[in-house]
Amino acid sequence: MRSILVVFLFLALGTFAQEQLPFQGKLVYSVQMMDTNLRQMYPDKEMVIYTNDTLLRIENSTDQLGQQVLIKHMVLNKSYLLLETPINNYAIQTDHSTQKVDSFPYQFKKKWGKRKIAGLKANRLMVTHTAFEEPMEFLYIKKTSNKYLNAFTQFPGLLANYYVVTVDGIIVYTLNSMETMVPEHDLFGIPSDFKKVTFDQFMDEIMNFNSEEPEGEHPHE
């Protein structure tokens, strides 16, 4: 009886450990304002993610700073944020293991049933947040880890449809495609024309540039 119990526990633990499979490939999300009245001011964008299950590359475009690329080593928990500025091209270093972890602003409950998104079956969550007027439905891929989004690690799988609260409004992220592939290793490198700096060094250079920049001539009224 004891040997049968040991075998059962071994199989159960093995099944649990294999629930979320490693992923190598490309994820593409659409990014848009939830409030349709704001979409003219904030056009729809895309977020593209590449991963080999150890390294992560997240490409985003912003209205203020253009394209931003995050390169992260998920095991070491360190990253570089690549920014192109009028002064220089920067690779801003971040050690996430030393960062203070903020409280998780979301609360969620699993919901019965599934939905299809990007050709995949997704599980459902009802999620509350102080900025939501009512609970919002999030979708997630149960068999894929949440780590590829570089956030929302408290959720039980890879989010496929979710809402992010910003100062400009609530933004909707929707998974458009999930492609299994082996990304080129160069995607995870730091280009040679990018200067590696800490965040404090980056801010110092920006402040110095702004203080040294001559004032423009004012047109006559």
Residue pairs with C-beta under 8 A, 6 or more apart in sequence:
19 142
19 143
20 142
20 143
20 144
20 145
20 157
21 143
21 144
22 53
22 145
23 51
23 53
23 144
23 145
23 148
23 158
23 180
24 51
24 52
24 53
24 180
24 181
24 182
24 183
25 50
25 51
25 178
25 179
25 180
25 181
25 182
25 183
26 48
26 49
26 50
26 177
26 178
26 179
26 181
26 183
27 48
27 49
27 51
27 148
27 175
27 177
27 178
27 179
28 46
28 47
28 48
28 49
28 175
28 176
28 177
29 46
29 47
29 48
29 49
29 173
29 174
29 175
29 176
30 44
30 45
30 46
30 172
30 173
30 174
30 176
31 44
31 45
31 46
31 47
31 60
31 171
31 172
31 173
32 39
32 42
32 44
32 45
32 171
32 172
32 174
33 39
33 42
33 168
33 169
33 170
33 171
33 172
34 163
34 169
34 170
34 171
34 172
35 169
35 170
38 168
38 169
42 63
42 168
42 169
45 60
45 61
46 61
46 176
47 58
47 59
47 60
47 173
48 58
48 59
49 56
49 57
49 58
49 59
49 148
49 149
50 56
50 57
50 183
50 187
50 188
51 57
51 148
51 183
52 182
52 183
52 185
52 188
53 74
54 73
54 74
54 75
55 71
55 72
55 73
55 74
55 188
56 70
56 71
56 72
56 73
56 74
56 79
56 148
56 150
56 188
57 69
57 70
57 71
57 72
57 183
57 187
57 188
58 69
58 70
58 72
58 150
59 67
59 68
59 69
60 67
60 68
60 69
60 70
61 67
61 68
62 68
65 83
65 85
66 84
67 84
68 81
68 82
68 83
69 81
69 82
70 79
70 80
70 81
70 82
70 150
71 79
71 80
71 82
71 91
71 188
71 189
71 190
72 78
72 79
72 80
72 96
72 150
73 79
74 147
77 95
77 96
77 97
78 93
78 94
78 95
78 96
78 97
79 93
79 94
79 96
79 150
80 91
80 92
80 93
80 94
80 190
80 196
81 90
81 91
81 92
81 94
82 89
82 90
82 91
82 92
82 190
82 191
82 194
83 89
83 90
83 92
83 202
85 206
86 209
87 205
87 206
87 209
88 195
88 205
89 191
89 193
89 194
89 195
90 194
90 195
90 197
90 202
91 190
91 194
91 195
91 196
91 197
92 197
92 198
92 199
92 202
93 196
93 197
93 198
93 199
94 199
104 154
105 129
105 130
105 165
106 127
106 128
106 129
106 152
106 154
107 127
107 128
107 129
108 125
108 126
108 127
108 128
108 138
108 155
109 125
109 126
110 123
110 124
110 125
110 156
111 124
111 125
111 126
111 137
112 124
113 124
114 121
114 122
114 123
114 124
115 121
115 122
115 124
115 139
116 122
117 139
117 160
117 161
117 174
117 175
118 160
118 175
118 176
118 177
118 178
120 141
120 160
120 175
120 178
122 139
122 140
122 141
122 160
122 161
123 139
123 140
123 141
123 142
123 156
123 157
124 137
124 138
124 139
125 137
125 138
125 139
125 140
125 155
125 156
126 135
126 136
126 137
126 138
127 135
127 136
127 137
127 138
127 162
127 163
128 135
128 136
129 136
129 163
129 165
131 165
131 170
132 163
132 170
136 163
137 161
138 155
138 159
138 161
138 162
138 163
139 159
139 160
139 161
139 162
140 146
140 155
140 156
140 157
140 158
140 159
140 160
141 157
141 158
141 160
141 175
141 178
142 156
142 157
143 157
144 157
144 158
144 178
145 157
145 158
146 152
146 153
146 154
146 155
146 156
146 157
146 158
146 159
147 153
148 158
149 158
149 159
152 159
152 162
159 173
159 175
160 174
160 175
161 172
161 173
161 174
161 175
162 172
162 173
163 170
163 171
163 172
163 173
164 170
164 171
164 173
190 196
197 205
